[in-house]
Amino acid sequence: MMEDWPCGYNWEKLDNYVLNHANKVNPLLFSLISKKPLTNQSIDELIRNGLRLESMKLESYGHLLGGRVIILRESLKGYERDKTVFHEVLHALYGVKVSKDCFGDRIAKENNALVEWAARRFRAQPNLLRHTIKSFGLEIEVYDLASYYAYNHLQQGQLQFPFVNGKLAPYLSIGNLMD
């Protein structure tokens, strides 16, 4: 079922879907996304107005409850976590509600596709990514170019990717590289 759900599409397929279809279903939301983009200031305002984030065991990636609480699956990491945070923040910013029965609701599907599309575009902006993750008190994770640019100034010395601290670390010493 997720393959028929635009939030599960890869970027190319989602971008094509939104630009050729979903924007026609809800042109007001499509226009609102470009006229009122997510900014550091809008993140600050949402948080000042009570938006908060909580993690817990969930089957889905996340939910926005009552427009004030983002519930995030606690096991999400990296890109999936950050993409989901941005998706739920946009639901809060634009007031787009998606019902529990949204898989069968065409309008909800199109609205959610627009929100997902915008969330991925905003997440790809390093300054906005850094501000959003910091504002919600989440751990910094580097997993792509946007996240590298978002956090590279925070590193002392060379930036290390997560796999360096894992199984490969013993083999990455200078002596082993020279053998």
QUINOR-V537359 format. One record per backbone hydrogen bond with DSSP energy under -1.0 kcal/mol. CO is the residue of the C=O (numbers start at 0). NH is the residue of the N-H. E is the energy in kcal/mol with one decimal. If there is no record, write none. Layout:
# QUINOR-V537359
co->[CO	CO]
nh->[NH	NH]
e->[E	E]
This chain:
# QUINOR-V537359
co->[0	1	4	5	9	10	11	12	13	14	15	16	16	17	20	21	25	26	27	28	29	30	31	38	39	40	41	42	43	44	45	46	51	53	55	60	62	64	64	67	68	69	70	71	72	76	77	78	79	80	81	82	83	84	85	86	87	88	89	90	98	100	104	105	106	107	108	109	110	111	112	113	114	115	116	117	118	119	121	124	125	126	127	128	129	130	131	132	133	143	144	145	146	147	150	160	161	162	165	167	168	172	173]
nh->[3	4	7	8	13	14	15	16	17	18	19	20	21	22	23	25	29	30	31	32	33	34	35	42	43	44	45	46	47	48	50	49	69	71	73	72	70	67	68	51	64	53	62	55	75	80	81	82	83	84	85	86	87	88	89	90	91	92	93	94	101	103	108	109	110	111	112	113	114	115	116	117	118	119	120	121	122	123	124	128	129	130	131	132	133	134	135	137	136	147	148	149	150	151	153	163	164	165	168	170	171	176	177]
e->[-1.2	-1.5	-2.4	-1.8	-2.7	-3.1	-2.1	-2.4	-2.8	-2.5	-1.9	-1.4	-1.7	-2.0	-1.6	-1.6	-2.1	-2.3	-2.5	-2.3	-1.1	-2.4	-2.9	-2.1	-2.4	-2.4	-2.4	-2.3	-2.6	-2.0	-2.6	-1.8	-3.2	-2.9	-2.1	-2.8	-2.9	-2.0	-2.0	-2.3	-3.3	-3.0	-2.2	-2.2	-1.7	-1.2	-2.6	-3.1	-1.8	-2.4	-2.4	-2.2	-2.6	-2.5	-2.2	-1.7	-1.9	-2.8	-2.9	-1.2	-1.6	-1.5	-2.3	-2.3	-2.7	-2.6	-2.0	-2.1	-2.3	-2.7	-2.5	-2.5	-2.8	-2.3	-1.8	-2.8	-2.5	-1.1	-1.8	-2.8	-2.7	-2.2	-2.5	-2.5	-2.4	-2.6	-1.7	-2.4	-1.4	-2.2	-2.6	-1.9	-1.6	-2.0	-1.8	-1.9	-1.2	-1.1	-1.2	-1.5	-1.5	-1.9	-1.5]
